[in-house]
Every structure is written in structure tokens, then in C-alpha cells.
Amino acid sequence: MFKQVKNKFINFDYVQFLKNIWEDFFKFPLYIMTHPFKGWEDLKFDKKGKYHVAIIYIFLLVITSALQITASGFLVSLPFVGNYSIVRTFFLITVPILLITLGNWSITSLFDGKGNMGEIFKVIAYAIIPLVWVGIPMTILSNFLIQEELAIYTTINSIGVFLTGYMGLFGLLVIHEYGLAKTLVTIIATIVAVAVIIFVGLLILTLFQQVFGFIDQVYNEFIMRNS
């Protein structure tokens, strides 16, 4: 058993493994960034976009956000680091991504969009990659900045946000095979759909809380009468 495992490690093609990591995690996202139409077409039609890459980058964004809050320089750090929870950051990132995916899919299904839910998810996940690429080095750099250099920090972070919006816009445009105007309309409608989903979710949660509260009150009253 040990010998078989050892042989697998010895015979493992590490060069090809590293090449795949470069291709999937860096080269193809960079290609999408510089060639948005062709890049997103390759993701949609040639299946070059990978779910594991999308999921890993979402987790990397969680880690990046955690580092920005807890490890940034004092000039840009937030005052509530002591109460920080990475679980809260995880939900603040993953839940909006899932809501946007669901909201955009529900809207574009009505607008004859050609993209499925999986493709929408990958577009959103790949679009956040600039936030990771910019966020980690900027967090490190922020510890060495002086007051006069904060404009550089803000500008580079703004570029990351712009690239995320730019990639997301063209990604949705290509996978749904829309024009620019229709894409912008569906994005606005997606925001409305997400707000509706949140409202309905909160409404259902409140209803369940009231039902459980009523059941708990009836149960306690029953116990008191029979005690």
C-alpha cells in the first residue's frame, strides 16, 4: 500500500500540474480580461471555464477580504478588527454571488438569455478575480504607505473594482448573446430581482419565527397548566 502511494508521488507529473494551474488560474482569466469577447466565448462554447477555479477564487476573495480587514496598514485599516469574524465575511461574499446568479438567471430566462445558471455563476466568479489579484498585494503594500501615498492605494483598488465590473458586464453580454443596452437593462432588473428575493426570504423567515414563537408559547402554557 505504502509502495503504491510512493510510486504515485514519484510518477506524478508535477510540471504538467503546475502548467495546468498557470493555464486555469492565471493565463485564461488574463486572456478574458484582455480579450473579453473571445475569452467569454471560449468559456461558454469551449468550456474553458472551470467550476473548481471559480469556487477557489471565491474562497480566495474571502481570504483577501479577511486580510484587508485584519492585516492592512493602520492608515487604511478598519476600527472593528477586534470583533472581526471570517464566517461573516464568507457569507457576505458567497450569499450575494449566489443571489446575483439566481436573480440574473430568473430575469434572463424571461428575456430569452442563452446563458444557463452555471455559466452565470462562472462569469460572476471569474469577474471577481481582479479583486483578488489587486487585494493581496495592496494589503501588503498598505503597511508601507505614508499619508501622501494613499492616493496610489485608492487608485489601484479602484482599478480592481472597475475590472470586476468590466469583466462582469461583458461576460453577461456574451453568454446571454445580448447587446449592450439589453445587458444593462437585465443587470438593473437583476438588482430588482435580488431585492425581491431578499424581501421574500426575510418575509418567510419572519413568518417562521412567528410560527415557532406561537408553538413555543402554546407548549409552555400547556406545560404550566399540567405541572
N, C-alpha and C positions, 0 to 999 in steps of 0.2 A: 504493500500500500504506500509506504513512505517512498519507495523507489519510484513508483509510478508518478507520484506528485512531484518528486525531484526532477524526473525526466520531462514533465510538462513545463516546469520552470526553465529548464535548460533549453528545451526546444522552442520555447515561446519566442515569437518574432517581435522583439521589442522595438526594432526600427520601424516596422510596419505599424505597430501600436502607436508610437509617437507621431508617425506620419498621419494616421487617422485622426488623432487628437488635433493636430495642426489644421488639417483639412476641414474637420467638422466644427471646431470651436473658434477658429480664428480666420482662416482663409475664406471660407464660404460666407460668414457674416460680413467680413470686409468687402467681399465681392458684391453682396446685396447693397451695402452702404454706397458703393461707388457706381454700381450698375443696377439701380433699383428695379427697372422693368424686367430686364433679363434675369436678374437674381431671383426675384419673386416668382417669375415664370418657372425657373428651374426648381424652386421649392415646391410649386404646385404640380407641375406636369412631369418633372423628372424625379420627384420625391427625394430631393437632396436635403430637405429639412428633416431633422431627426427629433423625435419626441424626447429622447434622453438628453439631447443638447438643450432643448427648450426648458426642461424641468431643472437641469443642473444650473442653468443661468438664472432661473427664478430663485433657487436656493442661494446662488452667489449674490444676487441682489439683496436678499435678506441679510447675508453676512456683510455686504458692503454698507448697507444702511446701519447695521449694528456698529460697525467700525466708525462710521461717520459721526454717530452719536456719542460713542464711548471713547474713541481714540483720536478725535480731531484736536487740533491746536486750540489753546484757550481763547484765541481771537474769534473762532467760528463755532466753538462747542456750545451745546445747549445746556441750560441750567438744571435740567432734571435727570442727569445721568444716574444719580443715586437710586432713582425709582425706575430705572430702565428695565424692561422685560423684552427679551428676544422673541418670546412667544407672541406678544402683542404685535411686534414688528412683522413676524411671519404672517399673521392674519391680516394685518393692514396692507400687505403686499399681495398675498395669494387670493384673498377674497375679492378685491377689485378686479384682478385679472380674470378670475372665473366669472364674475358678474358681467364684465365687459364682453367676454366671449359669448356668454349666454344671451346678453342683450343684443349684441350685433348679429348673432345668428338668427334670433327671433325676428329682428327687423328686416334683415336682408332676405330672409325666406319670403317675406311679403313683397319685397322689391325685386324679385327674380335674381337674387345674387347667386353666383355659381360656386362660391366657397362653402365648404362644409364646416362643422364646428371644430374639427381637428385642425383644419387649415387656419381658421381664425385664431385658435389658441397658439399655434406656432408663429403666426405673424406677430401677435402681441408679445410673445416670449422673446422672439428674435429682435423685436423693436427695442426692448429694454437693455439689450447688450451694451450700447454706448454708455448707459448709466453705470454699468459695472466697470467697463474699461476706463472711464473717467474717474469714477468714485474712489477706487482704491488708491491710485497714485496721488489724487488730490488730498485724500485723508492723510497720507504720509507727508506730503508737501506742506500741509497746513500747519504742521508742528514747527516749521522753519520760517514761516512768513512773518513779516512785520506789518504794521498797520498800513503803510503805504503800498504794500503789495497785495492787499486783499482784492483789489480790482481784478488782478490776474486770476485769482481763485474763483471769483464770481463769474468771470467771463468764460473760463474753461468749463465750469459746471453748467453754465447756460448753454454752451455748445453741446454738451451731452444731452441735455433736455431737448434741445432743438433737433438733434439727430434722431432721438427716440420718436418725436412727433413726425419727423420727415419719413422715417422708415415705416412707421405705423400707417401713415396716410397712403403712401404708395403701395404698401403691402395689401391693404384692404381694397385699394383701387384695382390692383392686378388680379387678386384671387377671385374677386366678385365680377371681374370684367366690366367695370363701370367706367364712366367718365368722371372728371374731377368734380363737377357740380353735384352729380348724384352721390358720389362718395361723401362729400361734405354734408349733404342732406341726411344720409344714413348715419353718419357719425353723430350729428345733432340728435337724430331720432334714437340712436343707441343710448345717448346720455339720458334722454327722457325714459327709455325702457329700463335702464338701470335704476333710475329713481323710483319708477313704479314697482320694480321687483323688491327694492329695499322697503318701500312703503308697505307692500303686501306682506313681506316677510315679518316686519315689525308688528303689523296688524295681527297676523297669525300667532306670533309669539305672545303678544298681549292677551289674545283670546285664550291661549293655552294656560297662561299664568292665572287668568281669572277662573278658568275651569278647575285647575288644580287647587287654587285657593278656596273655591267653593267646596270641592270634595274634602279638602283638609278640614275646613270649618265644620262640615257635616259630620265627619269622622270624629273630631274632637268633642263635638256636642253629644254624639252617641256614646262615646266612652265616658263622659262626665255623668250622663244620666244613668248609666249602668254600673257606675262604680260605687 
